[in-house]
Amino acid sequence: MKDQEETVEQKRERLRQHEMQRNPTGIMNDSINSAYSGNLHELVRGLGWKGAGILLLVVVMALIIVTFIL
């Protein structure tokens, strides 16, 4: 019954929390590696739709400026 009431996002967060408790050194390693490679999904998820839109706008404007300068 609990799984039916739980949304996908809540289930994902619950599983992530469980993994953090079960394997803290692996999570620390993942954090260090994601800092170097980046994780676009987590970035956009943390910013929300307004922040993601602004980020996308900034990237597009930077590409346009670089294209005209070079």
N, C-alpha and C positions, 0 to 999 in steps of 0.2 A: 504494500500500500504506500509505503514511503517513497518508493521509486516512481510511482505514478504521479505523485504530487510534486516531485522535485523536477525543476527545469533542467535543461541540458547544461546551462551555465552554472547552476548550483551544484550539479553532480560533478562537473569538471573541477570546480573550486574545492569540493569536499575531497575528491581524489588527490588533488594537489596537496592539500593540507595533510592528508594521511601519509602521502609519500614523504613530505618534509619531516614528519615525526618519525617515520620508519628509517629514513636514510638521510640524515642531515649532511654528511660529508659529500654525498653525491649531489645534493642540491647546491651546496657551496661550489662545487666544481662546475656545475651547470651555470651558475651565476657568473662565475669568473669567465667562462668561455662565451657566454652570451654578451658580456660586456665588450669582448673583442669583435665578435661577428655581428652583433646586433640582433634584435628580435622584433621585426616590424609589427607582428601581431600584438605583442604585449605593449608596444609603444602606442599603437592606435587605440587599443582597448583602454589604456590609461588616460589618453587624451579626450576621448569621447568624439562625437561626430563633428562638433564645432572645431575642436583642436586639430582633428585629422584633416578637415577641410582647409584650415589655415596653413597647416604643414604642406599639404598638396599644392596650394596656391603659391607658397614661397618657393617650393622646388621648381614649379613650372616657370615662375618669373625668373629664377636664377638661370634656368636653362635658356630662356629667351635672351636674357642679357648676355650670357656667355656666347651664344650663337652670333649675336650682332657684333660683339667686340672682336671675336676671332674671325 
